[in-house]
Amino acid sequence: MELLTFILCAFGLTQILVYGKILERIRPTEGKLGELLRCPMCMGFWAGAFLVLLSPLTELFSFEVSPTNIFIMGWLSSGTSYVLSMVFGDEGIRYEHTHMDE
């Protein structure tokens, strides 16, 4: 359950940072930082790393703060944030039907 809570927190933080309307005015749109803040996979890594650093301050999840955990949880957050952002959109579950020519 602790891992699921972490994944959902990381996904939520990633969504706010990448797509949140409240940050539109201050979110860079150009350069490397602009690229980072448009990418749920990239931002997902940093959201996960940040949450590991917050781990001692919350009762929702508790992970030892170590370089190894920061990387592993960053990778987990990156992958799950990307997958979840591809599955869920503003309108609900995304469904794309592609027709392959024979």
Phi, psi and omega in degrees: 000323180299320180293319177297318177299316178300312181300315181292323176295317179296318178297315179298314179297317179298315180300316180297315183291323183274319188243351186300125181297328182296336181262000184306319184292330184252352181285122177298147180246349182235165178077185182297320179294322176297319177296316180300317185279000174255355188248110179296333178288314180293310182293329178300322178298310183291328175296316179295318178298317179297318180294327176296320178295330178277348185310317180293345184262002183228158175258359181290321177207152180222111177237142176296133178278106179214156178305321180298312180294324178299314179293312183297314180289330173296317178295316178300313180296319179300309181296313182289324178296319179294310181300312181296325179288336176279333182273320184248133176233188181298334182264004182112214181287129180280139178223119177239125178255123177248138180256121180265131177285144180267000000 
